[in-house]
Amino acid sequence: MKVRRITSFFLAFCFFSSASAVAQQPNPPSAGQANCGGVTCTQLSAHAEQIVEILGLKIQVERAMSLKEGRSAGSAMGAEELSLRQEISESVMAAAFDVDGVIAEIDQERARIIEVRAYLQGRRDHAVNLTNIAGLISGSGIGIAVNAMQFSSTTANTGNGIGVGSGIASTVLSVIGIRQQRGPARELGSAPNMLAIPFGRKPVLSSDYPEDVLTYLNSVAPGAPPDRGTRMQALIREWVELGRLDPPATPKGQKKIDLVTASLDPRKKLRIDDLTDRGMMLADVEGNVQLMKRDLAELMRAFRYQPQRQAP
């Protein structure tokens, strides 16, 4: 009887010890979660992870997420977690300001491009209008005089000569009008050259890119095809395909790069088409730079405070 009691007590002790050990074991991470230092933490998106690498915040982010997942819902954050969150937030805010600075420089250059292009278009339209008027006079006006001379045999030969001259003049004016469609050329003047660094040219007037933004442009976008290259390489390939730029390795490509990166150089004169291509290239670069803010937002969203909801 005594042996039975001892055996029953021992079995009960083993049962409760096993149950306690199972209850203390952490739950395995579910889908969308990763293990951070022994506790589960929500995984970052691929874009946010790339931003963490660019900003050099990998250690801080992993530790902060570990502390976040380690405390119970609705509980106050400790001093270490608050310090890490502040460090991450300051880095993200500084990167966002860097993005805004690059966008401001690009917008300033594009405003100068619009101003110079409008001036050149005005001069082109004025010249084309004058050529059209001269063509109208040499064609229709002189043609009427030639026809009038045909009524008299004494003036017919003179009229024929004037008619031939009128035809030659009309042809010459048509050729001139076609050439005038390109418009005149002019230097851009005082403006940033935000395409200089991507093309390996010398930047002027605060056209430098902050290190984090330049690293972002020179990195491969998550999920992009392997042959696409970095964000900047993908843009250059697209410009070549659209005809905005000849292959950079060719002499024509190098000449075009000199034009779209020129600033404060009176020897580099741009035409309307060059200014249009330059403006479109800058718009593409600005679009990629702005996407960096989306990725910064994804990183901050992982640390957003979500208060515990009370059951109704």
C-alpha positions as CSV (number, residue, x, y, z in Angstrom):
1,M,0.0,0.0,0.0
2,K,2.8,2.3,0.9
3,V,4.6,1.4,-2.3
4,R,1.5,2.3,-4.3
5,R,1.2,5.7,-2.7
6,I,4.9,6.5,-3.5
7,T,4.5,5.3,-7.1
8,S,1.3,7.4,-7.6
9,F,3.1,10.5,-6.1
10,F,6.1,10.0,-8.4
11,L,3.9,9.7,-11.5
12,A,1.9,12.8,-10.6
13,F,5.2,14.8,-10.1
14,C,6.5,13.7,-13.5
15,F,3.3,14.6,-15.2
16,F,3.1,18.2,-13.8
17,S,6.9,18.7,-14.4
18,S,6.4,17.8,-18.1
19,A,3.3,20.0,-18.4
20,S,5.2,23.0,-16.9
21,A,8.2,22.5,-19.3
22,V,5.9,22.4,-22.3
23,A,4.1,25.5,-21.2
24,Q,7.4,27.4,-20.8
25,Q,8.7,26.5,-24.3
26,P,8.3,29.3,-26.8
27,N,5.9,28.8,-29.7
28,P,7.6,28.1,-33.1
29,P,7.6,31.1,-35.4
30,S,4.7,31.2,-37.7
31,A,4.6,32.3,-41.3
32,G,5.8,35.9,-41.7
33,Q,7.9,35.7,-38.5
34,A,11.6,35.1,-37.9
35,N,13.6,34.2,-34.8
36,C,15.4,37.1,-33.3
37,G,17.7,36.2,-30.4
38,G,15.4,33.5,-29.0
39,V,12.1,35.4,-29.5
40,T,9.9,35.7,-32.6
41,C,9.8,39.0,-34.5
42,T,7.9,40.1,-37.6
43,Q,10.0,39.9,-40.7
44,L,10.8,43.0,-42.6
45,S,10.0,43.3,-46.3
46,A,12.8,42.9,-48.8
47,H,12.8,46.6,-49.5
48,A,13.0,47.5,-45.8
49,E,15.8,45.0,-45.2
50,Q,17.8,46.7,-48.0
51,I,17.3,50.0,-46.4
52,V,18.5,48.6,-43.1
53,E,21.7,47.4,-44.8
54,I,22.2,50.8,-46.6
55,L,21.8,52.7,-43.3
56,G,24.0,50.3,-41.3
57,L,21.2,49.6,-38.8
58,K,21.1,45.8,-38.9
59,I,22.3,45.3,-35.3
60,Q,20.0,48.0,-33.9
61,V,16.9,46.8,-35.8
62,E,17.4,43.2,-34.8
63,R,17.8,44.1,-31.2
64,A,14.8,46.5,-31.2
65,M,12.5,44.0,-32.8
66,S,13.7,41.3,-30.4
67,L,12.8,43.6,-27.4
68,K,9.4,44.5,-29.0
69,E,8.4,40.9,-29.5
70,G,9.8,39.9,-26.1
71,R,7.5,42.2,-24.1
72,S,3.8,41.6,-23.5
73,A,1.2,43.5,-25.5
74,G,0.4,46.9,-24.1
75,S,3.3,46.9,-21.7
76,A,5.7,49.9,-21.5
77,M,8.9,49.9,-23.4
78,G,12.2,49.7,-21.5
79,A,15.0,52.2,-21.7
80,E,17.1,50.1,-24.1
81,E,14.2,49.7,-26.5
82,L,13.4,53.4,-26.4
83,S,17.0,54.3,-27.1
84,L,17.2,51.9,-30.0
85,R,14.0,53.2,-31.5
86,Q,15.3,56.8,-31.2
87,E,18.5,55.9,-33.0
88,I,16.6,54.1,-35.8
89,S,14.2,57.0,-36.1
90,E,16.9,59.6,-36.3
91,S,18.7,57.6,-39.0
92,V,15.5,57.2,-41.0
93,M,14.7,60.9,-40.7
94,A,18.2,61.9,-41.8
95,A,17.8,59.6,-44.9
96,A,14.4,61.1,-45.7
97,F,15.9,64.6,-45.5
98,D,18.7,63.4,-47.9
99,V,16.0,62.3,-50.3
100,D,14.2,65.6,-50.1
101,G,17.5,67.4,-50.8
102,V,18.2,65.4,-53.9
103,I,14.7,66.0,-55.2
104,A,15.0,69.7,-54.5
105,E,18.2,69.9,-56.6
106,I,16.6,67.9,-59.4
107,D,13.6,70.2,-59.4
108,Q,15.8,73.2,-59.5
109,E,17.6,71.9,-62.6
110,R,14.4,70.9,-64.3
111,A,13.0,74.4,-63.7
112,R,16.1,75.9,-65.4
113,I,15.6,73.4,-68.3
114,I,12.0,74.5,-68.7
115,E,13.0,78.1,-68.8
116,V,15.8,77.7,-71.4
117,R,13.6,75.4,-73.5
118,A,10.8,77.9,-73.6
119,Y,13.2,80.6,-74.7
120,L,14.6,78.4,-77.5
121,Q,11.1,77.3,-78.6
122,G,10.1,81.0,-78.9
123,R,13.0,81.8,-81.0
124,R,12.5,78.8,-83.2
125,D,8.8,79.5,-83.7
126,H,9.6,83.1,-84.7
127,A,12.2,82.0,-87.2
128,V,9.9,79.4,-88.7
129,N,7.1,81.9,-89.1
130,L,9.4,84.3,-91.0
131,T,10.6,81.5,-93.2
132,N,7.0,80.5,-93.9
133,I,6.1,84.1,-94.8
134,A,9.1,84.3,-97.2
135,G,8.1,81.0,-98.8
136,L,4.5,82.2,-99.2
137,I,5.8,85.4,-101.0
138,S,8.3,83.5,-103.2
139,G,5.8,80.9,-104.1
140,S,2.4,82.5,-104.4
141,G,3.2,86.2,-104.8
142,I,5.9,85.8,-107.4
143,G,3.9,83.1,-109.1
144,I,1.1,85.6,-109.7
145,A,3.6,88.0,-111.3
146,V,5.0,85.3,-113.5
147,N,1.5,84.4,-114.8
148,A,0.8,88.0,-115.5
149,M,4.0,88.3,-117.7
150,Q,2.8,85.3,-119.8
151,F,0.1,87.5,-121.4
152,S,2.8,89.4,-123.5
153,S,5.3,87.7,-125.7
154,T,7.9,90.4,-124.9
155,T,7.8,89.6,-121.2
156,A,7.3,85.9,-121.3
157,N,11.0,84.9,-121.2
158,T,11.5,87.3,-118.3
159,G,8.6,85.7,-116.5
160,N,9.9,82.3,-117.1
161,G,13.3,83.3,-115.6
162,I,11.6,84.8,-112.6
163,G,9.5,81.6,-112.2
164,V,12.6,79.4,-112.2
165,G,14.2,81.7,-109.6
166,S,11.0,81.5,-107.5
167,G,11.0,77.7,-107.6
168,I,14.7,77.6,-106.5
169,A,13.9,80.1,-103.7
170,S,11.0,78.1,-102.5
171,T,13.1,74.9,-102.3
172,V,15.8,76.7,-100.4
173,L,13.4,78.2,-98.0
174,S,11.8,74.7,-97.4
175,V,15.2,73.3,-96.5
176,I,15.9,76.2,-94.2
177,G,12.5,75.7,-92.5
178,I,13.2,72.0,-91.9
179,R,16.6,72.8,-90.3
180,Q,15.0,75.5,-88.2
181,Q,12.7,72.9,-86.6
182,R,15.6,71.8,-84.5
183,G,15.7,75.3,-83.0
184,P,18.8,77.3,-81.9
185,A,21.3,76.1,-79.4
186,R,22.2,77.7,-76.1
187,E,24.2,76.9,-72.9
188,L,22.1,75.9,-69.9
189,G,23.9,78.5,-67.7
190,S,23.9,78.3,-63.9
191,A,22.1,75.1,-62.9
192,P,22.8,71.9,-61.1
193,N,23.9,68.8,-63.1
194,M,22.3,66.0,-61.2
195,L,23.1,63.5,-64.0
196,A,26.8,64.1,-63.6
197,I,27.6,61.6,-60.8
198,P,25.5,58.8,-62.3
199,F,27.4,59.2,-65.6
200,G,30.8,59.7,-64.0
201,R,31.1,63.4,-64.7
202,K,32.1,66.2,-62.3
203,P,29.2,67.7,-60.3
204,V,28.8,71.4,-59.8
205,L,26.6,73.7,-57.7
206,S,25.7,71.2,-54.9
207,S,25.0,68.3,-57.3
208,D,26.5,65.7,-55.0
209,Y,24.4,62.8,-53.9
210,P,24.4,61.8,-50.2
211,E,26.0,58.5,-49.6
212,D,22.8,56.7,-48.6
213,V,20.9,57.9,-51.7
214,L,23.8,57.1,-54.0
215,T,24.1,53.6,-52.5
216,Y,20.4,53.1,-53.0
217,L,20.6,54.0,-56.7
218,N,23.6,51.8,-57.2
219,S,21.9,48.8,-55.6
220,V,19.8,46.1,-57.2
221,A,16.0,46.4,-56.5
222,P,14.6,43.4,-54.6
223,G,12.8,41.1,-56.9
224,A,14.3,42.6,-60.1
225,P,15.5,40.3,-62.9
226,P,19.2,39.3,-62.5
227,D,20.1,40.9,-65.8
228,R,18.5,44.2,-65.0
229,G,21.4,45.4,-62.9
230,T,21.3,48.2,-60.4
231,R,18.6,50.9,-60.4
232,M,20.8,53.3,-62.2
233,Q,22.0,50.7,-64.7
234,A,18.4,49.8,-65.5
235,L,17.6,53.5,-66.1
236,I,20.5,53.9,-68.5
237,R,19.5,50.8,-70.4
238,E,15.9,52.1,-70.7
239,W,17.2,55.5,-72.0
240,V,19.1,53.7,-74.7
241,E,16.1,51.6,-75.7
242,L,13.9,54.7,-75.9
243,G,16.5,56.6,-78.0
244,R,17.2,59.3,-75.5
245,L,20.8,58.2,-75.3
246,D,23.2,56.3,-77.5
247,P,25.1,53.5,-75.9
248,P,27.5,55.2,-73.4
249,A,30.5,53.3,-74.8
250,T,30.1,54.9,-78.2
251,P,31.4,58.4,-79.2
252,K,27.9,59.6,-79.8
253,G,26.8,58.4,-76.4
254,Q,29.7,60.2,-74.8
255,K,28.9,63.4,-76.6
256,K,25.3,63.2,-75.5
257,I,26.4,62.6,-71.9
258,D,28.5,65.7,-72.1
259,L,25.4,67.7,-73.1
260,V,23.0,66.3,-70.5
261,T,25.6,66.8,-67.7
262,A,26.8,70.3,-68.9
263,S,26.6,73.2,-66.5
264,L,28.5,76.5,-66.3
265,D,30.2,75.7,-69.6
266,P,29.5,78.1,-72.4
267,R,31.1,75.7,-74.9
268,K,28.3,73.1,-74.3
269,K,25.3,74.4,-76.2
270,L,22.0,72.4,-76.0
271,R,19.1,72.3,-78.4
272,I,15.5,71.8,-77.6
273,D,15.7,68.0,-78.1
274,D,18.7,67.8,-75.7
275,L,16.9,69.7,-73.1
276,T,13.8,67.5,-73.4
277,D,15.9,64.3,-73.1
278,R,17.7,65.8,-70.1
279,G,14.5,66.7,-68.4
280,M,13.0,63.3,-68.9
281,M,16.1,61.6,-67.6
282,L,16.0,63.7,-64.4
283,A,12.3,62.8,-63.9
284,D,13.3,59.1,-64.1
285,V,16.1,59.6,-61.5
286,E,13.7,61.5,-59.3
287,G,11.1,58.8,-59.4
288,N,13.7,56.2,-58.3
289,V,14.9,58.4,-55.5
290,Q,11.4,59.0,-54.2
291,L,10.9,55.2,-53.9
292,M,13.5,55.3,-51.2
293,K,11.0,57.0,-49.0
294,R,8.5,54.2,-49.5
295,D,11.2,51.8,-48.3
296,L,12.0,54.0,-45.3
297,A,8.3,54.0,-44.5
298,E,8.2,50.2,-44.5
299,L,11.0,50.1,-42.0
300,M,9.3,52.5,-39.7
301,R,6.0,50.7,-40.0
302,A,7.6,47.6,-38.5
303,F,8.1,49.6,-35.3
304,R,4.7,51.3,-35.2
305,Y,3.1,51.2,-31.8
306,Q,-0.2,49.3,-31.9
307,P,-2.1,49.5,-28.6
308,Q,-3.9,46.4,-27.4
309,R,-7.6,46.4,-28.4
310,Q,-10.1,45.7,-25.7
311,A,-12.7,43.1,-26.4
312,P,-16.2,44.6,-26.8
